[in-house]
Structures are given as structure tokens and as C-alpha cells.
Amino acid sequence: MGKIKVSLYLKVFVSLMGLNLVMTGIAVLLADGYEAKYHASMWGIMIFSIIFVAFQIYIKEALIKHHWSKIPLFIKFIWWTVFAGNSIGAIQRLMETFIF
């Protein structure tokens, strides 16, 4: 069997996601009360969304580059929906954390 090559960026992405999961879990376990647990988990989801948006931008701009026009419209729709949803969700959670 051949060796599978995994890019450094994919390793960093998976490492950041794993670290985020562990840190969110620790924060939720250490929090006292339902409201504190809710806010800790929402903060973790916001960080997840930011990391995922950055990874999506990397995929589109660094890997796909000029081949974006060859991608089917349905896949583009899914990509933009996930991108917009994560971006808006991260901004909303950030605003809730610091403004409300």
C-alpha cells in the first residue's frame, strides 16, 4: 500500500479543530451553572466557525484557484451556503459575547 500524502495545512486544520474541541470541553466542564456552560460552548462554536471559514478560504484560493469556474453550480451553492452560515454565525456569537 502506498503512503498517503497529507498537506501541512490539513494537519494544522485538524490540529486546531482538535485543540478547539478539547479546550471547549474543558471550559464547559469547569463552568458553573447552565448559563456559563452555554456561553463557553457558544464561544467554542464561534472559534470552530472562524477556523472553518479560514480553511474554506484556503481551499478556494490556494487549491482550487482558477478551476473555480469548472465546479458545478450545486457545489458552489453548498460552498457559499456553508461559508455564509459559518461567517454569520461566528459574527453573531462574537457580538453576543462582547455586546449583549
The first five atom37 places (N, CA, C, CB, O) and aatype in JSON, in Angstrom:
{
  "aatype": [12, 7, 11, 9, 11, 19, 15, 10, 18, 10, 11, 19, 13, 19, 15, 10, 12, 7, 10, 2, 10, 19, 12, 16, 7, 9, 0, 19, 10, 10, 0, 3, 7, 18, 6, 0, 11, 18, 8, 0, 15, 12, 17, 7, 9, 12, 9, 13, 15, 9, 9, 13, 19, 0, 13, 5, 9, 18, 9, 11, 6, 0, 10, 9, 11, 8, 8, 17, 15, 11, 9, 14, 10, 13, 9, 11, 13, 9, 17, 17, 16, 19, 13, 0, 7, 2, 15, 9, 7, 0, 9, 5, 1, 10, 12, 6, 16, 13, 9, 13],
  "atom_mask": [
    [1, 1, 1, 1, 1],
    [1, 1, 1, 0, 1],
    [1, 1, 1, 1, 1],
    [1, 1, 1, 1, 1],
    [1, 1, 1, 1, 1],
    [1, 1, 1, 1, 1],
    [1, 1, 1, 1, 1],
    [1, 1, 1, 1, 1],
    [1, 1, 1, 1, 1],
    [1, 1, 1, 1, 1],
    [1, 1, 1, 1, 1],
    [1, 1, 1, 1, 1],
    [1, 1, 1, 1, 1],
    [1, 1, 1, 1, 1],
    [1, 1, 1, 1, 1],
    [1, 1, 1, 1, 1],
    [1, 1, 1, 1, 1],
    [1, 1, 1, 0, 1],
    [1, 1, 1, 1, 1],
    [1, 1, 1, 1, 1],
    [1, 1, 1, 1, 1],
    [1, 1, 1, 1, 1],
    [1, 1, 1, 1, 1],
    [1, 1, 1, 1, 1],
    [1, 1, 1, 0, 1],
    [1, 1, 1, 1, 1],
    [1, 1, 1, 1, 1],
    [1, 1, 1, 1, 1],
    [1, 1, 1, 1, 1],
    [1, 1, 1, 1, 1],
    [1, 1, 1, 1, 1],
    [1, 1, 1, 1, 1],
    [1, 1, 1, 0, 1],
    [1, 1, 1, 1, 1],
    [1, 1, 1, 1, 1],
    [1, 1, 1, 1, 1],
    [1, 1, 1, 1, 1],
    [1, 1, 1, 1, 1],
    [1, 1, 1, 1, 1],
    [1, 1, 1, 1, 1],
    [1, 1, 1, 1, 1],
    [1, 1, 1, 1, 1],
    [1, 1, 1, 1, 1],
    [1, 1, 1, 0, 1],
    [1, 1, 1, 1, 1],
    [1, 1, 1, 1, 1],
    [1, 1, 1, 1, 1],
    [1, 1, 1, 1, 1],
    [1, 1, 1, 1, 1],
    [1, 1, 1, 1, 1],
    [1, 1, 1, 1, 1],
    [1, 1, 1, 1, 1],
    [1, 1, 1, 1, 1],
    [1, 1, 1, 1, 1],
    [1, 1, 1, 1, 1],
    [1, 1, 1, 1, 1],
    [1, 1, 1, 1, 1],
    [1, 1, 1, 1, 1],
    [1, 1, 1, 1, 1],
    [1, 1, 1, 1, 1],
    [1, 1, 1, 1, 1],
    [1, 1, 1, 1, 1],
    [1, 1, 1, 1, 1],
    [1, 1, 1, 1, 1],
    [1, 1, 1, 1, 1],
    [1, 1, 1, 1, 1],
    [1, 1, 1, 1, 1],
    [1, 1, 1, 1, 1],
    [1, 1, 1, 1, 1],
    [1, 1, 1, 1, 1],
    [1, 1, 1, 1, 1],
    [1, 1, 1, 1, 1],
    [1, 1, 1, 1, 1],
    [1, 1, 1, 1, 1],
    [1, 1, 1, 1, 1],
    [1, 1, 1, 1, 1],
    [1, 1, 1, 1, 1],
    [1, 1, 1, 1, 1],
    [1, 1, 1, 1, 1],
    [1, 1, 1, 1, 1],
    [1, 1, 1, 1, 1],
    [1, 1, 1, 1, 1],
    [1, 1, 1, 1, 1],
    [1, 1, 1, 1, 1],
    [1, 1, 1, 0, 1],
    [1, 1, 1, 1, 1],
    [1, 1, 1, 1, 1],
    [1, 1, 1, 1, 1],
    [1, 1, 1, 0, 1],
    [1, 1, 1, 1, 1],
    [1, 1, 1, 1, 1],
    [1, 1, 1, 1, 1],
    [1, 1, 1, 1, 1],
    [1, 1, 1, 1, 1],
    [1, 1, 1, 1, 1],
    [1, 1, 1, 1, 1],
    [1, 1, 1, 1, 1],
    [1, 1, 1, 1, 1],
    [1, 1, 1, 1, 1],
    [1, 1, 1, 1, 1]
  ],
  "atom_positions": [
    [[0.83, -1.18, 0.0], [0.0, 0.0, 0.0], [0.88, 1.24, 0.0], [-0.95, 0.0, 1.21], [1.91, 1.3, 0.67]],
    [[0.45, 2.23, -0.77], [1.2, 3.47, -0.86], [0.94, 4.38, 0.34], [0.0, 0.0, 0.0], [-0.06, 4.25, 1.04]],
    [[1.86, 5.26, 0.54], [1.74, 6.21, 1.63], [0.84, 7.36, 1.19], [3.13, 6.72, 2.07], [0.98, 7.86, 0.07]],
    [[-0.05, 7.78, 2.04], [-0.95, 8.9, 1.73], [-0.26, 10.18, 2.15], [-2.33, 8.74, 2.44], [0.18, 10.32, 3.29]],
    [[-0.16, 11.14, 1.2], [0.44, 12.43, 1.5], [-0.64, 13.36, 2.04], [1.13, 13.04, 0.24], [-1.69, 13.54, 1.42]],
    [[-0.38, 13.94, 3.18], [-1.3, 14.89, 3.78], [-0.56, 16.22, 3.88], [-1.81, 14.4, 5.19], [0.56, 16.29, 4.39]],
    [[-1.2, 17.27, 3.38], [-0.54, 18.56, 3.38], [-0.4, 19.11, 4.8], [-1.32, 19.55, 2.51], [-1.15, 18.73, 5.71]],
    [[0.55, 19.98, 4.97], [0.79, 20.61, 6.26], [-0.43, 21.41, 6.69], [2.03, 21.52, 6.19], [-0.77, 21.43, 7.87]],
    [[-1.09, 22.08, 5.75], [-2.25, 22.89, 6.08], [-3.4, 22.04, 6.6], [-2.7, 23.68, 4.85], [-4.11, 22.45, 7.52]],
    [[-3.59, 20.86, 6.04], [-4.63, 19.97, 6.52], [-4.31, 19.47, 7.92], [-4.8, 18.78, 5.56], [-5.2, 19.35, 8.76]],
    [[-3.03, 19.19, 8.18], [-2.62, 18.77, 9.52], [-2.87, 19.89, 10.54], [-1.13, 18.36, 9.53], [-3.33, 19.63, 11.65]],
    [[-2.55, 21.13, 10.15], [-2.78, 22.27, 11.04], [-4.27, 22.45, 11.29], [-2.18, 23.56, 10.44], [-4.68, 22.7, 12.43]],
    [[-5.08, 22.33, 10.24], [-6.53, 22.47, 10.39], [-7.08, 21.43, 11.35], [-7.22, 22.35, 9.02], [-7.84, 21.77, 12.26]],
    [[-6.72, 20.18, 11.17], [-7.2, 19.11, 12.04], [-6.7, 19.31, 13.47], [-6.76, 17.73, 11.51], [-7.44, 19.07, 14.43]],
    [[-5.46, 19.75, 13.63], [-4.91, 20.01, 14.96], [-5.66, 21.14, 15.65], [-3.42, 20.35, 14.87], [-5.97, 21.04, 16.84]],
    [[-5.95, 22.22, 14.93], [-6.69, 23.33, 15.51], [-8.11, 22.93, 15.91], [-6.74, 24.5, 14.54], [-8.61, 23.34, 16.95]],
    [[-8.74, 22.12, 15.08], [-10.09, 21.65, 15.4], [-10.07, 20.76, 16.64], [-10.69, 20.89, 14.2], [-10.94, 20.88, 17.5]],
    [[-9.1, 19.88, 16.71], [-8.98, 19.02, 17.88], [-8.7, 19.81, 19.14], [0.0, 0.0, 0.0], [-9.3, 19.56, 20.19]],
    [[-7.79, 20.78, 19.06], [-7.48, 21.63, 20.2], [-8.71, 22.42, 20.63], [-6.33, 22.58, 19.86], [-8.97, 22.56, 21.83]],
    [[-9.45, 22.94, 19.66], [-10.67, 23.68, 19.97], [-11.68, 22.78, 20.68], [-11.29, 24.26, 18.69], [-12.32, 23.21, 21.64]],
    [[-11.82, 21.56, 20.22], [-12.76, 20.62, 20.84], [-12.36, 20.33, 22.28], [-12.83, 19.31, 20.03], [-13.21, 20.33, 23.18]],
    [[-11.1, 20.07, 22.51], [-10.62, 19.77, 23.86], [-10.78, 20.98, 24.78], [-9.14, 19.32, 23.82], [-11.26, 20.84, 25.91]],
    [[-10.39, 22.15, 24.31], [-10.49, 23.35, 25.14], [-11.94, 23.73, 25.44], [-9.79, 24.52, 24.46], [-12.25, 24.16, 26.55]],
    [[-12.82, 23.56, 24.46], [-14.24, 23.83, 24.7], [-14.79, 22.84, 25.73], [-15.05, 23.75, 23.39], [-15.54, 23.23, 26.62]],
    [[-14.43, 21.58, 25.6], [-14.87, 20.59, 26.56], [-14.4, 20.9, 27.97], [0.0, 0.0, 0.0], [-15.17, 20.79, 28.92]],
    [[-13.16, 21.29, 28.11], [-12.62, 21.65, 29.43], [-13.35, 22.87, 29.98], [-11.1, 21.92, 29.35], [-13.7, 22.9, 31.16]],
    [[-13.57, 23.89, 29.13], [-14.26, 25.1, 29.58], [-15.68, 24.8, 30.03], [-14.27, 26.15, 28.46], [-16.15, 25.34, 31.03]],
    [[-16.37, 23.93, 29.3], [-17.74, 23.57, 29.68], [-17.75, 22.8, 30.99], [-18.42, 22.75, 28.57], [-18.61, 23.02, 31.84]],
    [[-16.8, 21.89, 31.15], [-16.75, 21.11, 32.4], [-16.4, 21.97, 33.61], [-15.73, 19.99, 32.26], [-16.87, 21.71, 34.71]],
    [[-15.58, 23.0, 33.4], [-15.18, 23.87, 34.52], [-16.23, 24.93, 34.85], [-13.87, 24.54, 34.2], [-16.22, 25.49, 35.94]],
    [[-17.12, 25.21, 33.91], [-18.11, 26.27, 34.11], [-19.14, 25.85, 35.15], [-18.81, 26.61, 32.79], [-19.5, 24.68, 35.26]],
    [[-19.59, 26.83, 35.91], [-20.62, 26.6, 36.93], [-21.95, 27.14, 36.41], [-20.24, 27.26, 38.28], [-22.02, 28.29, 35.99]],
    [[-22.95, 26.35, 36.45], [-24.27, 26.8, 36.06], [-24.54, 26.64, 34.57], [0.0, 0.0, 0.0], [-23.62, 26.58, 33.75]],
    [[-25.82, 26.58, 34.25], [-26.24, 26.36, 32.86], [-25.81, 27.5, 31.94], [-27.75, 26.19, 32.8], [-25.32, 27.26, 30.84]],
    [[-26.0, 28.74, 32.39], [-25.69, 29.89, 31.54], [-24.19, 29.97, 31.22], [-26.15, 31.19, 32.22], [-23.82, 30.27, 30.08]],
    [[-23.35, 29.7, 32.18], [-21.91, 29.73, 31.95], [-21.49, 28.61, 30.99], [-21.15, 29.6, 33.29], [-20.63, 28.81, 30.13]],
    [[-22.1, 27.44, 31.13], [-21.82, 26.33, 30.21], [-22.26, 26.67, 28.79], [-22.51, 25.04, 30.68], [-21.57, 26.35, 27.83]],
    [[-23.42, 27.31, 28.68], [-23.93, 27.73, 27.37], [-22.96, 28.71, 26.7], [-25.32, 28.36, 27.51], [-22.63, 28.55, 25.52]],
    [[-22.53, 29.7, 27.44], [-21.62, 30.7, 26.87], [-20.26, 30.1, 26.51], [-21.42, 31.86, 27.86], [-19.68, 30.47, 25.5]],
    [[-19.77, 29.18, 27.31], [-18.49, 28.53, 27.0], [-18.62, 27.69, 25.73], [-18.03, 27.64, 28.17], [-17.72, 27.69, 24.9]],
    [[-19.72, 26.98, 25.59], [-19.9, 26.17, 24.38], [-20.11, 27.05, 23.15], [-21.09, 25.21, 24.54], [-19.62, 26.71, 22.07]],
    [[-20.82, 28.16, 23.28], [-21.02, 29.07, 22.14], [-19.69, 29.71, 21.72], [-22.05, 30.17, 22.5], [-19.44, 29.93, 20.53]],
    [[-18.85, 30.01, 22.69], [-17.52, 30.57, 22.38], [-16.7, 29.54, 21.58], [-16.77, 30.97, 23.68], [-16.01, 29.9, 20.63]],
    [[-16.78, 28.27, 21.98], [-16.07, 27.2, 21.25], [-16.6, 27.03, 19.84], [0.0, 0.0, 0.0], [-15.83, 26.82, 18.91]],
    [[-17.92, 27.11, 19.69], [-18.51, 27.01, 18.35], [-18.09, 28.19, 17.49], [-20.05, 26.94, 18.44], [-17.86, 28.03, 16.29]],
    [[-17.98, 29.39, 18.08], [-17.53, 30.56, 17.33], [-16.1, 30.35, 16.82], [-17.61, 31.84, 18.2], [-15.8, 30.66, 15.67]],
    [[-15.24, 29.85, 17.67], [-13.85, 29.61, 17.25], [-13.81, 28.54, 16.16], [-12.98, 29.17, 18.46], [-13.05, 28.66, 15.2]],
    [[-14.63, 27.5, 16.3], [-14.74, 26.48, 15.26], [-15.15, 27.11, 13.93], [-15.75, 25.4, 15.67], [-14.56, 26.8, 12.89]],
    [[-16.14, 27.99, 13.96], [-16.62, 28.63, 12.74], [-15.53, 29.48, 12.08], [-17.83, 29.49, 13.04], [-15.38, 29.46, 10.86]],
    [[-14.78, 30.21, 12.89], [-13.71, 31.05, 12.35], [-12.63, 30.19, 11.69], [-13.1, 31.92, 13.46], [-12.15, 30.51, 10.6]],
    [[-12.24, 29.11, 12.36], [-11.22, 28.23, 11.8], [-11.73, 27.6, 10.5], [-10.83, 27.12, 12.81], [-10.98, 27.5, 9.52]],
    [[-12.99, 27.18, 10.48], [-13.56, 26.53, 9.3], [-13.66, 27.51, 8.13], [-14.93, 25.95, 9.62], [-13.41, 27.14, 6.99]],
    [[-14.04, 28.76, 8.4], [-14.1, 29.78, 7.34], [-12.71, 30.02, 6.77], [-14.7, 31.1, 7.89], [-12.54, 30.12, 5.55]],
    [[-11.71, 30.12, 7.63], [-10.34, 30.32, 7.14], [-9.9, 29.14, 6.28], [-9.36, 30.5, 8.32], [-9.23, 29.33, 5.26]],
    [[-10.26, 27.92, 6.67], [-9.91, 26.75, 5.88], [-10.64, 26.75, 4.54], [-10.24, 25.48, 6.65], [-10.05, 26.38, 3.52]],
    [[-11.9, 27.16, 4.53], [-12.63, 27.25, 3.27], [-11.99, 28.26, 2.33], [-14.1, 27.63, 3.54], [-11.89, 28.01, 1.13]],
    [[-11.57, 29.4, 2.86], [-10.9, 30.4, 2.03], [-9.61, 29.83, 1.46], [-10.62, 31.68, 2.84], [-9.3, 30.04, 0.29]],
    [[-8.85, 29.1, 2.29], [-7.62, 28.48, 1.8], [-7.91, 27.49, 0.69], [-6.89, 27.78, 2.95], [-7.21, 27.49, -0.33]],
    [[-8.93, 26.65, 0.86], [-9.28, 25.66, -0.17], [-9.61, 26.36, -1.48], [-10.46, 24.8, 0.29], [-9.13, 25.97, -2.54]],
    [[-10.43, 27.4, -1.39], [-10.88, 28.08, -2.61], [-9.75, 28.85, -3.28], [-12.04, 29.03, -2.3], [-9.57, 28.76, -4.5]],
    [[-8.99, 29.59, -2.52], [-7.99, 30.48, -3.1], [-6.65, 29.81, -3.39], [-7.76, 31.64, -2.19], [-5.96, 30.2, -4.34]],
    [[-6.27, 28.82, -2.61], [-4.96, 28.22, -2.8], [-5.0, 26.91, -3.58], [-4.32, 27.98, -1.47], [-4.09, 26.61, -4.36]],
    [[-6.04, 26.13, -3.38], [-6.08, 24.83, -4.03], [-6.89, 24.84, -5.33], [-6.65, 23.81, -3.1], [-6.46, 24.28, -6.33]],
    [[-8.05, 25.47, -5.3], [-8.9, 25.45, -6.48], [-8.49, 26.53, -7.48], [-10.37, 25.63, -6.08], [-8.47, 26.27, -8.69]],
    [[-8.17, 27.71, -7.01], [-7.7, 28.85, -7.81], [-8.52, 29.06, -9.07], [-6.25, 28.66, -8.18], [-9.67, 29.49, -9.01]],
    [[-7.93, 28.77, -10.2], [-8.53, 29.07, -11.5], [-9.54, 28.03, -11.95], [-7.45, 29.2, -12.54], [-10.19, 28.21, -12.98]],
    [[-9.68, 26.95, -11.21], [-10.61, 25.89, -11.58], [-12.01, 26.11, -11.0], [-10.06, 24.55, -11.13], [-12.9, 25.27, -11.17]],
    [[-12.21, 27.24, -10.31], [-13.49, 27.53, -9.68], [-14.62, 27.58, -10.71], [-13.42, 28.86, -8.91], [-15.75, 27.19, -10.41]],
    [[-14.33, 28.06, -11.9], [-15.37, 28.16, -12.93], [-15.8, 26.78, -13.44], [-14.87, 29.01, -14.1], [-16.89, 26.65, -14.01]],
    [[-14.99, 25.76, -13.24], [-15.32, 24.41, -13.7], [-16.14, 23.62, -12.68], [-14.05, 23.65, -14.02], [-16.66, 22.55, -13.0]],
    [[-16.28, 24.14, -11.48], [-17.02, 23.45, -10.43], [-18.51, 23.63, -10.69], [-16.63, 24.0, -9.01], [-18.96, 24.72, -11.04]],
    [[-19.3, 22.54, -10.52], [-20.74, 22.63, -10.76], [-21.42, 23.66, -9.86], [-21.38, 21.27, -10.53], [-20.98, 23.92, -8.74]],
    [[-22.49, 24.25, -10.37], [-23.22, 25.29, -9.65], [-23.74, 24.79, -8.3], [-24.38, 25.8, -10.5], [-23.74, 25.54, -7.33]],
    [[-24.19, 23.55, -8.24], [-24.7, 22.99, -6.99], [-23.62, 22.96, -5.91], [-25.24, 21.57, -7.23], [-23.89, 23.3, -4.76]],
    [[-22.42, 22.57, -6.26], [-21.3, 22.54, -5.29], [-20.95, 23.95, -4.86], [-20.05, 21.84, -5.91], [-20.69, 24.19, -3.68]],
    [[-20.95, 24.9, -5.8], [-20.7, 26.3, -5.44], [-21.76, 26.8, -4.47], [-20.67, 27.2, -6.7], [-21.44, 27.51, -3.51]],
    [[-23.02, 26.45, -4.71], [-24.1, 26.86, -3.82], [-23.89, 26.32, -2.41], [-25.46, 26.39, -4.37], [-24.05, 27.04, -1.43]],
    [[-23.52, 25.05, -2.31], [-23.25, 24.45, -1.0], [-22.07, 25.15, -0.32], [-22.96, 22.93, -1.14], [-22.13, 25.45, 0.87]],
    [[-21.0, 25.41, -1.09], [-19.82, 26.07, -0.53], [-20.18, 27.44, 0.01], [-18.71, 26.19, -1.6], [-19.81, 27.77, 1.14]],
    [[-20.91, 28.24, -0.77], [-21.27, 29.59, -0.34], [-22.25, 29.56, 0.83], [-21.88, 30.37, -1.51], [-22.19, 30.43, 1.7]],
    [[-23.14, 28.58, 0.86], [-24.08, 28.47, 1.98], [-23.33, 28.15, 3.28], [-25.13, 27.38, 1.69], [-23.59, 28.77, 4.31]],
    [[-22.42, 27.2, 3.22], [-21.63, 26.85, 4.41], [-20.75, 28.03, 4.82], [-20.76, 25.6, 4.14], [-20.62, 28.32, 6.01]],
    [[-20.15, 28.7, 3.85], [-19.28, 29.84, 4.13], [-20.07, 30.97, 4.8], [-18.63, 30.36, 2.83], [-19.66, 31.5, 5.83]],
    [[-21.22, 31.32, 4.21], [-22.03, 32.4, 4.77], [-22.58, 32.02, 6.14], [-23.19, 32.76, 3.81], [-22.58, 32.84, 7.06]],
    [[-23.04, 30.8, 6.28], [-23.59, 30.36, 7.57], [-22.57, 30.41, 8.69], [0.0, 0.0, 0.0], [-22.86, 30.89, 9.78]],
    [[-21.37, 29.91, 8.43], [-20.32, 29.94, 9.45], [-19.86, 31.37, 9.74], [-19.12, 29.08, 9.01], [-19.59, 31.72, 10.89]],
    [[-19.76, 32.2, 8.7], [-19.33, 33.59, 8.9], [-20.34, 34.36, 9.72], [-19.11, 34.28, 7.55], [-19.98, 35.03, 10.68]],
    [[-21.6, 34.26, 9.35], [-22.65, 34.98, 10.08], [-22.78, 34.44, 11.5], [-24.01, 34.86, 9.35], [-22.96, 35.21, 12.45]],
    [[-22.69, 33.12, 11.66], [-22.77, 32.53, 12.99], [-21.63, 32.99, 13.89], [0.0, 0.0, 0.0], [-21.85, 33.28, 15.07]],
    [[-20.42, 33.05, 13.35], [-19.27, 33.5, 14.15], [-19.42, 34.96, 14.54], [-17.95, 33.29, 13.37], [-19.13, 35.33, 15.68]],
    [[-19.87, 35.78, 13.61], [-20.05, 37.21, 13.91], [-21.14, 37.39, 14.96], [-20.4, 37.99, 12.63], [-20.99, 38.19, 15.88]],
    [[-22.24, 36.64, 14.83], [-23.33, 36.74, 15.8], [-22.86, 36.35, 17.19], [-24.5, 35.85, 15.37], [-23.15, 37.05, 18.16]],
    [[-22.13, 35.25, 17.31], [-21.65, 34.81, 18.62], [-20.64, 35.78, 19.2], [-21.04, 33.42, 18.53], [-20.62, 36.0, 20.41]],
    [[-19.81, 36.36, 18.36], [-18.85, 37.36, 18.82], [-19.58, 38.58, 19.34], [-17.89, 37.75, 17.69], [-19.21, 39.12, 20.39]],
    [[-20.6, 39.03, 18.62], [-21.39, 40.19, 19.07], [-22.11, 39.9, 20.39], [-22.41, 40.59, 17.98], [-22.15, 40.74, 21.29]],
    [[-22.69, 38.7, 20.51], [-23.38, 38.34, 21.73], [-22.44, 38.3, 22.92], [-24.06, 36.99, 21.58], [-22.81, 38.68, 24.03]],
    [[-21.21, 37.85, 22.67], [-20.25, 37.76, 23.76], [-19.82, 39.11, 24.26], [-19.05, 36.98, 23.32], [-19.74, 39.32, 25.47]],
    [[-19.55, 40.04, 23.37], [-18.98, 41.32, 23.78], [-19.97, 42.46, 23.88], [-17.92, 41.69, 22.84], [-19.66, 43.48, 24.5]],
    [[-21.16, 42.34, 23.29], [-22.1, 43.45, 23.31], [-23.27, 43.2, 24.25], [-22.61, 43.72, 21.92], [-23.65, 44.09, 25.01]],
    [[-23.83, 42.02, 24.2], [-25.05, 41.76, 24.99], [-24.74, 41.4, 26.39], [-25.86, 40.68, 24.39], [-25.65, 41.16, 27.18]]
  ]
}
